[in-house]
């Protein structure tokens, strides 16, 4: 078993629509970024790549690549899952924390869990998505942007015991 940690942060950009965890969040400024700015998918992608020892999201999807301008970050995560599975690993679970003053994540968390589970090839019960405030401190507290932390657990395919099987089936 291997654990990966991912982190991402972006400034808010009122000219863009907000998408977190592959889920549109209406009525709130989006996130600046070279791709669609989905900090949740970026952090989970980084966590998966790190767990498998495959580098970082920036190595696989550099923001200097003009072909990635405005790209759907779900393609990044899908590619990371493909690479992890090609290394004979499978995702066991993922835990994501969105640190933001607004929007409130609670109402969007179920849809984010569903989308992340779909992309990670696990059941929604193996994914947690939640929000936390930064209590008014720093760039997040000032409402300039948000940050995301993600942790993933992967295991060798074929090494899945009853505990892992129960996580994957919900």
N, C-alpha and C positions, 0 to 999 in steps of 0.2 A: 504494500500500500504506500501511496505517496500523497503528500499534501502540497497544494500550491496556494500562494497568496497573490491577489491582484489588487491594484489600486488605480483609480483614474479620477481626474477632476477636470471640469470645464467651466468657463465663464458662461453666464446666460447671454443670449443673443436674441433680441426681440424680433429680428427679421426671420427667425427660424421657428419651426414647430418643435415642441418638446416630445422626444421619444425616449423612454426608459425601459430597458428590458424587452425591447421590441414592441412596446405598447405606447400608442399615441396618448399624450396627456394634454387634452384641450384646455385652452384658456390660460396658458402659462408660456412665458418665453422659452424658446428652445435653447440648445447648447451650441456654442461656437465649436468648430472643429473642422478638420479637413474632410472627414467622412460625414455621416449624419450626426455625429457627436454623442451617440448613445453610450454614456459613461458606464452604465450597468453592463452592457455587452462587452465593452472594452475591458473592464476589470475582470469579468469572468473568463474572457479569452486569455488574458494575461495569466490568471491563476492556473488555468488548464495547461497552457504552454509551460509554465514554470514547474508544475507538478511532474510533467513528463520530461523535464530537462531539455525542452525544445526552444529555449530562448524567450523572447518577448514579442508582444504584439507589434512593436516598432520595427523589429527585425523582419517580420513576415509581411507587414503592411505599413511601410514607411509613409509618413505624411508628405514626403517629397515626391511621391508617385502621383502624377496628374491623373492617371486612370482611376485612382481611388477617391477623387474629389466627389463628395456627396454620396459615397457608397453606403449601402445598407450594411450596418455593422453585424447583422445576422449572418452575412456571408463570411465575416471574419471568424465568428464563433463556430459556424458549421465547418469551416476549414480546420480550425483548431481541434474540434472533435474528431474529424477525419484523421488528422495527424496522430492524435492520441490513440485512436483505435488501430491505426497502422503500426503503432509501436506495441500492439498487443495489450493495451490497457482499455478499461471501460470506466466511465464516470460512475461513482457511487453516490455522491451528493454534492450540493453546492449551497453555500450560505452567503447572502448578499445583504449589505447594509448601505443604504443611501443616506448620506449626511446632508441635510438641507433644512432650511427654515420653511420654504415653500417650494414646490407643492407638497401637500400631505400625501405620503406614500401609502398609508393604510388602505385607502379605497381602491388603489391600483395594484396592490400586492397580489391578489389572487390571479389577475390576468397576467402579471409578470411571471408568477410561478408557473402558470400553464405554458407560456411561451418559452421560458427557459427550459422547462422539462422537455418540451418538444425538441428544442435544439440540442439538448444534452443527451437525448435518448434515455431518459429516466422518467419515473412517475413523478407527478407533482408533489407527492409526499416526500420526495428526496431533495426538494428545493425549498429554501426559505428566502423570502424577499421582505425586507422591512425598512422602515425609515427611522432616523434619529435626528434630533435637533442638535445644533452646535451651540445652543444656549446664547445666541447673540455674539459669539466670539469669532474673530477672524473673517476671512473673505466669505465663508459660508454664512456666518452670522450677520454680516452686512448685506446679504442678499445678492452678492456679486456672482455667485455660481454655486455649484454643488460638488461633492466628492462621493466616491463609492469605494467600498472595500469588499472584496470577495475572497472566499476560501473554497477550494474544491478538494475533494478526495477522489483519487483514482486507484484502481486495483488491477492487477494482471487478470486478463480474461482467463477464466478457468479456475481462478483462486477464490471465487465467490462462495462464501459459506452461507449458512442460513440467515445470519444477520444482514449481510449485504443483499441477499435475495429479497428479504422483507423490505429493505429500503427501496429497492428498485421497483417492487410491485405495489408499493403504497401501504 
